Amino acid sequence: MEPETTRVSSKYQVVIPKSVRERVGVNKGDELIVTVQGSDIVLKVKPNNFTDHMLGLHREVWEDVDATDYVDGERTSWEREPER
């Protein structure tokens, strides 16, 4: 996709170009999350439900890990000698 341009209005508003809105599915009334990365302004569509949105994120990290063994190992690492 070729870069698009837009202009900042006197009220500091911008219009998201139609081709961009269609590509990412932005509709009237949608909320956007605005962040700054370096000198860039980044707009992201705010998900309706963050839990559903994050479901499965980085699942590949846990692909070859047995959950029970992992938790047991963590619990063991928390054990301490009793204080005297």
C-alpha positions as CSV (number, residue, x, y, z in Angstrom):
1,M,0.0,0.0,0.0
2,E,1.3,3.4,-0.9
3,P,1.6,6.0,1.8
4,E,-1.4,8.3,2.2
5,T,-1.3,11.9,3.4
6,T,-3.8,14.0,5.3
7,R,-3.8,17.5,6.7
8,V,-4.2,18.8,10.2
9,S,-7.2,21.2,10.4
10,S,-7.3,24.4,12.4
11,K,-8.9,22.4,15.2
12,Y,-6.1,19.8,15.1
13,Q,-8.4,17.2,13.5
14,V,-7.3,14.8,10.8
15,V,-9.3,12.8,8.3
16,I,-8.2,9.1,7.9
17,P,-8.1,8.4,4.2
18,K,-10.9,6.1,2.9
19,S,-8.4,3.5,1.6
20,V,-6.8,3.3,5.1
21,R,-10.2,3.1,6.9
22,E,-11.4,0.3,4.7
23,R,-8.1,-1.6,5.0
24,V,-8.2,-1.7,8.8
25,G,-12.0,-1.6,9.3
26,V,-12.4,1.8,11.0
27,N,-16.0,2.9,11.2
28,K,-17.9,5.9,12.5
29,G,-17.9,6.0,16.2
30,D,-14.9,3.6,16.7
31,E,-12.4,4.6,19.3
32,L,-8.8,4.8,18.5
33,I,-5.8,4.5,20.8
34,V,-3.2,7.2,20.2
35,T,0.4,6.6,21.2
36,V,3.8,8.2,20.3
37,Q,6.7,6.2,19.2
38,G,9.8,8.4,18.8
39,S,8.5,11.2,16.6
40,D,5.7,9.2,15.1
41,I,2.0,9.4,16.1
42,V,0.4,5.9,16.0
43,L,-3.3,5.3,15.8
44,K,-4.7,1.8,16.6
45,V,-8.4,0.7,16.6
46,K,-9.4,0.2,20.3
47,P,-10.7,-3.4,20.6
48,N,-14.1,-3.9,22.1
49,N,-12.7,-6.5,24.5
50,F,-9.0,-6.5,25.5
51,T,-9.2,-10.0,26.9
52,D,-10.5,-11.4,23.6
53,H,-8.0,-9.3,21.7
54,M,-5.0,-10.6,23.6
55,L,-6.1,-14.2,23.6
56,G,-3.4,-16.4,22.2
57,L,-0.8,-13.6,22.1
58,H,2.7,-15.2,22.0
59,R,1.3,-18.7,22.2
60,E,4.4,-20.0,20.3
61,V,6.5,-19.2,23.4
62,W,4.7,-21.9,25.3
63,E,4.5,-24.5,22.5
64,D,6.9,-27.0,23.9
65,V,6.4,-26.2,27.6
66,D,4.5,-28.5,29.9
67,A,2.4,-26.1,32.1
68,T,2.4,-28.4,35.2
69,D,6.2,-28.8,35.1
70,Y,6.7,-25.1,34.6
71,V,4.4,-24.1,37.6
72,D,6.0,-26.8,39.8
73,G,9.5,-25.4,38.9
74,E,8.4,-21.9,39.8
75,R,6.9,-22.9,43.1
76,T,10.1,-24.8,44.0
77,S,12.1,-21.6,43.3
78,W,10.0,-19.7,45.8
79,E,10.7,-22.1,48.7
80,R,13.1,-20.7,51.3
81,E,14.9,-22.0,54.3
82,P,12.8,-21.3,57.5
83,E,14.1,-18.3,59.5
84,R,15.7,-19.2,62.8
